[in-house]
Amino acid sequence: MTVETPFSRSAILDRLARRRDAGEPILSASAGIGLVARSAEAAGIDLLNIQVTGISRHLGVPTTTTLGNATALTIEALPEIANVVEHTPIIGGLEATDGSRRDLRATIRRYRDLGFNGISNFPTVGSMLTWADIRRSVGEGIDRDFQLIRLAREEDLFTLAHAYTADHAAELAASGADVVVARCGATAGGMVGQPRENVSAEAACEYVQSVIDSVRRASADTYVIAHGGPFATPEDAPSLFASTDADGIHGESAIERIPIEVHVAKQVAAFKNQRIRVA
């Protein structure tokens, strides 16, 4: 039996259009635990994503996708997030090359019936281009990403697509993606992120704009938001919006790792700085 979802594709697109028309950035975030999801919703997040990498972030280790079956872990996480989220669409990561789920349409329909309001191609072999080319020859390559997005569009389900190159982004947009995430590499900073001196904001902005230009040629209606690299804090965002036509930001470590690291450490230090009465 199909579960009625509160956010149709058209309703989500209307929500994003209102943001852009108001000159406000679209903000999408990964939320691996209910506390992050609830806090993000309270602050007005536009899209909440369940991704397998969120689990590793809440384990306190560097981000990784190699924690088990990504799709199964995403499905398992949904009840915790849906339990505390009332007003925000929940997007579920679906690994298109999962050999145990060859029927993508059936999996998409299962996601919808479970209560997901949209689909993302996460994780994707797009992050491993050589491997993607090898897997293409056996029908398990990057073409599955594009098939996933096309099928979700046919099912009228909202799609957020992660892109690792301008060409990858264009194909995702041509396949019908509603939002393309221009991934700029691992997020810098914090306790387990790459060193900030290793990333260039200028280079990241150039890459994001190349993705935007590529996407616009394929689909004028697709939003493009940036993720990772130097865009780790709100203080990093002005350079992105001043130098590119990006519609917003997708935060993973920027939303569910670095703020926790910073504020828990700050809170503990503040308590430790108190003094007790000594007899």
VODOZA-565627 format. One record per residue: x, y, z of N, C-alpha, C, O in turn. Coordinates in steps of 0.1 Angstrom, whole numbers, plus 5000, padded with zeros to 4 digits. Example, Ala and Ser with C-alpha at 12.3 -4.5 7.8 and 13.67 -1.06 7.14 Angstrom:
513249435078512349555078513249675078514249675085 512849785071513749895071512950005079513450115080 
end
This chain:
500849885000500050005000500950125000501850135008 500650224991501450344990501150445002499950465005 502150495008502050595019501950725013502850765005 500950805016500850945011501951025016502251035028 502651095007503751185011503351335011502551365002 503851415020503351555021504051645011503651755009 505051595004505751674994505851614981506651524978 504951654972505051614958506251684951506851784956 506651634940507751704932507451844929508251934931 506251874925505852014921505852104933506252214933 505452044945505452124957506852164962507152274966 507752064960509152094964509752194954510552284959 509452184941510052274932509452414934510152514933 508252424938507652554942508352614954508652734954 508652534963509452574976510752634972511152734977 511452564963512852614959512752734950513552824951 511752744942511552864934511252984942511853094939 510552974953510253084962511553134968511753254970 512453034972513753074978514553164968514953264971 514653104956515453174946514853314942515653414941 513553314941512953444937513053544948513053664945 513253504960513453594972514953634973515353714982 515753574964517253604965517953524977519053564981 517253424981517853344992518453214987517853154977 519553174992520153044987519352924991518752925002 519252824983518652694986519652624995520852624992 519252575006520152505015519652355017518552335022 520452265013520252125014521252065024522352115024 520851965032521751915042521651765043520551705042 522751695046522751555050522351555065522851635073 521551455069521151445083521151295086520251225082 522151245093522351105096521651065109521550945112 521251165117520551135130519451235132519451345126 518451195140517351275142517651415148516951505144 518551425157518951545163519351655153518951765154 520151615143520651705133519451745124519251855121 518651645120517451675112516551775119516051865112 516251745131515351835139515851975140515152075138 517151985143517752115145517752195131517552315131 518152125120518152185107516752235103516652335097 515752155106514452195102513952315110513352405105 514352325123513952435131514552565126514052675127 515752555119516352675113515952705099516452805093 515052625093514552655080515152585068515152635057 515852465070516452395059515452365048514252345051 515852365036514952345025514852195021513752145018 515952115022515951975019516751895029517851945032 516251785033517051695042517351575035516451505029 518651525035519051415028519551305037520351325047 519151185035519651065042520651005033520350945022 521951005037523050945029523850855038524050885050 524450755032525150655040526350725046526850685057 526950825040528050895046527750965059528650995067 526451005061526051065074526350975086526651025096 526350845084526550755094528050765099528250765111 528950775090530350785094530650915100531450915110 529951025096530251145103529751145117530451205126 528751075120528251065134528950955142528850945154 529850885135530750795142531950865146532850815154 532150995142533351065145534551035137535651065141 534350975126535550935117535451005104534351055101 536551005096536451065083535351005075535050885076 534751085066533551045058533950925049534950925043 533050825050533250705041531950645037530950655044 531950585025530650515021530750365023529850295021 531950315028532150165029531750115042532550065050 530450135046529950095059528949975058528449935068 528749925046527749825043526949855031527449945023 525849795029524949825017524349965019523549985028 524750055010524350195011522850215011522350285019 522150145002520750165000520050105013519150165018 520449995018519849935029520050025042519050035049 521150075043521450165055520650295054520150345064 520450345042519550465040518150435044517550515051 517650325039516250285042516150265057515150305063 517150205064517150185078517050315086516450315097 517650415081517750545088516550625087516250715095 515650595077514450685075513550695087513150815090 513150595094512250615105512750715116511950795121 514050715119514550805129514450945124514151035132 514650975111514551115106513151155105512751265109 512351065099510951095097510151115110509151185110 510651055121510051065134510051205139509151245147 511051285135511151425141511051535131511151655134 510851495118510751595107509251605103508651505100 508751735102507351755099507151835086506251825079 508051935084507852035074508852045063508952135056 509751935062510851935052510851815044510751705050 511051825031511151705023512451625026513451675030 512251495026513351395029513751325016512951255010 515051345013515551285000516451165004517251175013 516251054997516950925001518050894990517750894978 519250864995520250824986520050684981519750594989 520250664968520050524963521150494954521450574944 521850384957523050354949522650274936522150164937 522750344925522150294912522850164908522250084901 524150144912524850024908524849914919525749824919 523949924928523749814938523249684931522149684926 524149584930523749464923522649384929522049304922 522249414942521149344948519849414945518749364949 519849524938518649594934518749634920518849754916 518749544911518849564897517649644891517849714882 516449614896515249684891515149824898514549834909 515649924891515650054897514250114898513950184908 513350084889512050144890511350084903510650154910 511549954905510949894917511449954930510749974939 512749984930513450044942512950184944512750224955 512850254933512350394934510950394940510550474949 510050304935508750294940508650254955507850304963 509650164959509650134973510050254981509450274992 511050334977511450454984510250544986509950594997 509450564975508250644976507250594986506650664994 507050464985506050394994506450405009505650415018 507750395011508250405025508150545031508150565043 508050645022507850785027508950885023508850995027 509950845015510850935009510151025000509250984992 510551155000509951254991510751284979510351354970 511951214978512751234966513951134966514151064976 514651134955515751034953517051114950516951214943 518151064954519451104950520350994945520150874950 521251014936522150914931523350904940524450934936 523150864953524250864962524250734970523250694976 525450664971526650704964526650674949525750604945 527650714942527650704928529050664923530050714929 529150584913530550554907531050684900532150674895 530250784899530750914893531950964901532751044895 532150924913533250974921534550894918535650924922 534350784910535550694906535450674891534950574887 535950774884535750774869536350654862535750594853 537550614866538150494860537350364863537050294853 536950354875536050234879534750244872534250144867 534250364870532950384863533050334849532150264844 534150364842534350324828534450164827533850104818 535150104837535249964837533949894839533549804832 533149954849531849894852530849914841529849834840 531050024833530050044822529949924812528949894807 531149864810531149754801530349634805530049544797 529949624818529149514823527749564828527049494835 527449684823526049734826525949784840524749804845 527049814847526949864861527749994862528250024873 527850074852528650194852527750314855526650314860 528250434850527650554853526350574846525550664850 526150494835524850504828523650474838522550524836 523950394848522850364858522450484866521250494869 523350584868522950704874521850774866520850824871 522150784853521250854844519950784843518850844842 519950654843518750574842517950594855516650614854 518650604866517950624879517150754879516050764883 517850864874517250994874516050994864515051054867 516250934852515150934842513950854848512750904846 514150744854513050664860512350744871511050744872 513050804880512450884890511651004885510551034890 512151064874511351164867510051114861508951174862 510150994855508950924850507950904861506750904859 508450864873507550844885507150974892506450964902 507551084886507251214891507751234906507051294914 508951184908509551194921510751294920511451294911 510851384930511851484930513251414930513451314937 514251484923515551424922516651524925516551644920 517551484933518751564936519951484932520151374937 520751534922521751454916523151504919523451624917 524051414924525451454927526351434915526351324909 527051544912527951544900529351564904529651644913 530251494897531651504900532451564889533651594891 531851584877532451664866531351744859530251714861 531751834851530851914843530051824834528851844832 530751724828530051634818529051544826527951524821 529451494837528551414846527351494849526151454848 527551624853526451714857525451734845524251734847 526051754833525151784821524251664818523151674815 524851544819524051414816522951404827521851354823 523251434839522251424850521151514847519951484849 521451644843520451744840519651704828518451714829 520251644818519551604806518651484809517651464802 519051414819518151294823516951334831516051254834 516951464836515751514843515951554857515051574864 517251564861517451604875516851744879517051834871 516251754890515751884895516751974901516752094899 517751914908518851984914520151904911520151784913 521151974907522451904906523351964916523452084918 524051874923525051914933526451914927526951804923 527152024926528452034921529452004933529652084941 529951884933530751834944532151884942532851854932 532651964952534052024951535051944959536152004962 534851824962535751744970535351744984534451804988 536151664992535951655006535951795013536751875010 534951815023534851935030536151955038536551875046 536652075038537852115045537552155059536452215062 538452125069538252175082537752075092537251965088 537752125104537252035115538251935119539451935115 537851835128538751745133539251635124540351585125 538351605114538751495105538651525090538751445081 538451655087538351705073539751735068540751735075 539851745054541151775048541551915053540752005056 542851945054543352075058542852185049542852165036 542452295055541952405047542952465037542552515026 544252455040545252505031545352425019546052465009 544752305018544852215007543852244996543852194985 542852334999541852364990541852514986542252604993 541452544973541452674968540052714965539252654957 539552824971538252874969538052924955537052904949 539152984949539053034935538852914926538052924917 539652804927539552694919538152624920537552584910 537652614933536352554935535252634928534352584922 535352774929534352854923534352844907533352834901 535552824902535652804887535052674883534352664873 535252574891534652444888533152454889532452404881 532652514900531152524902530552594890529552554885 531152704886530652774874530652694861529752704853 531652614860531752524848530652424848530052394838 530252374860529152284862527852354858526952304851 527652474864526452554861526252574846525252554841 527352614839527252644825526952514817526152524808 527452404821527252274815525752234817525052194808 525352254829523952214833522952304825521952254820 523252434824522252524818522152494803521052504798 523152444797523052404783522152284781521552264771 522152194791521352074790519952094795518952034790 519752184805518452204811518352344818519052364828 517552424813517452564818516752564832516852664839 516052454835515252454847515852394859515352394870 517052334857517752264868518552354877519252434872 518352344890519052424900520452354902520652234900 521452444905522752394908523252444921523252564923 523552354930524052404943525452334946525752234940 526252394954527652354956527852274969527052304978 528752184969529052114981530552104983531352084974 530952104996532352065000533452154997533252274994 534652094996535852174994535952285004535952265016 536152404999536352525008535052575014535152665023 533952525010532652575015532152505027531252425027 532852535038532652455051531852535061531352465070 531852665060531152745071530352855064530652885052 529452915071528753035065529653145060529353215051 530853155067531753265063532453235050532953325043 532353105045532953065032531953095021532353095009 530653115024529653115013529753245004529453234992 530053365010529953485002530853474989530453524978 532053404990532853394978532153314967532353344955 531453214971530753124962529653204954529553204942 528853284962527753354956528153484949527453534940 529353534952529853654945530553614932530553694923 531053494931531853444919531153354910531653334899 529953304914529253204906527753234906527253314913 527053164897525653174896524953054904523853014901 525653004914525052894922523752934929523653044933 522852834929521552864936521552834951520552864958 522652774956522652744970523852644974524752634966 523652584985524752494990524152364996523052365002 524852264994524452135000525552105010526752085007 525052095023526052075034525951935039524951875042 527151875040527251745046528051765059527551785070 529451755058530251795070529951935075530051965087 529652025065529352165069528152185078528052285085 527252085078526052095086526051995097525752035109 526451875095526251765105527551725112527451635120 528651775108529951735115530651855121530751865134 531051955113531852065119531052145130531652175140 529852175128529152255139529052175152529252235163 528952045151528951965163530251965170530451975182 531351945162532651945167532952075174533452075185 532652185167532952315172532252345185532752385195 530952325185530052375196530152275208529952325219 530252145206530452065217531752095224531752105237 532852115217534152145223534052275230534552295241 533352375224533252505230532452495243532752565253 531352425243530552405255531252335266531152385278 531952235263532752155273533752255279533952255291 534452325271535552415276534952525285535552555295 533752575281533052675289532752615303532852685313 532252495304531952435316533152415324533252435337 534252365318535452335324536152465330536952455340 535852575324536452705329535752755342536152855347 534652695346533952735358534852695370535752605369 534552755382535352715394534352675405533252745407 534652575412533852535423534452585436535552635437 533552585447534052625460534852515466534352395467 536052545471536852445477536952475492537252595496 536652385501536652405515538052435520538352455532 
end
